[in-house]
């Protein structure tokens, strides 16, 4: 969005949506005046091979 200055910055991130095995997260970096310098969006897909793995099923239940 704009150059990121040296000095105090604020970084924010959040879970935007979850649908089935897809999760979208978003984030941004703000300068000291509250202006957005950087925006980001990530799409995370829970792989089919992990869905049946006991360790991942436990984490999925805890985070649901």
N, C-alpha and C positions, 0 to 999 in steps of 0.2 A: 504494500500500500504506500509506504513512504520509508525513507531512510530511518534506521533505528539509531537514536542518539546514544552517546555514552551517558551514564547516570542512572537514576532510579527508573526501573521498569516494573510493570505489573504483568504477570502471565496468568491467563485464565483458561480453563479447559472444562468441558462438560460432555456428558453423554447426551447425544441429540436424539437418537431413536434406536430401537431394537425391533427387528422383525424376523422371526424364525432364527436362522443361524447368522444373520447379518446385523452388525452393530455399527452405527455411525457416531463418531466423536468429532467435536469441533474445539477449536482453541484460538486464542489471539494473544498478541503482545501489545501492551499499551505503553506509551511514553509517559513521562512525569506529568504531562498536562492532560492525560486521558485520551490522546489521539491514537487510533489503531495504526500500528506499524506493520504488523504481520498477522495474517489469518491462515488457518490451516483446517483441513477436514480429512478424516481418515475413515476408510471402510475396512472393517475387520470381519472376516468370515470364519466361523467355527468349522474346521475341516471335518469331513465325514469320518475319516479314520479315527479322530479323537472322540467322536460322540459316543462310541462304545467303550472307551477306555475308562476303567473305574476311577482313576485319579481325576480326570477331567469332568466326569459326571458329578463328583463331589464338589468341585470348584464352581461348576455351573449352578448347582442348587444353592450354594452359599451366596452367590452373587445375584441370584434371581430376585 
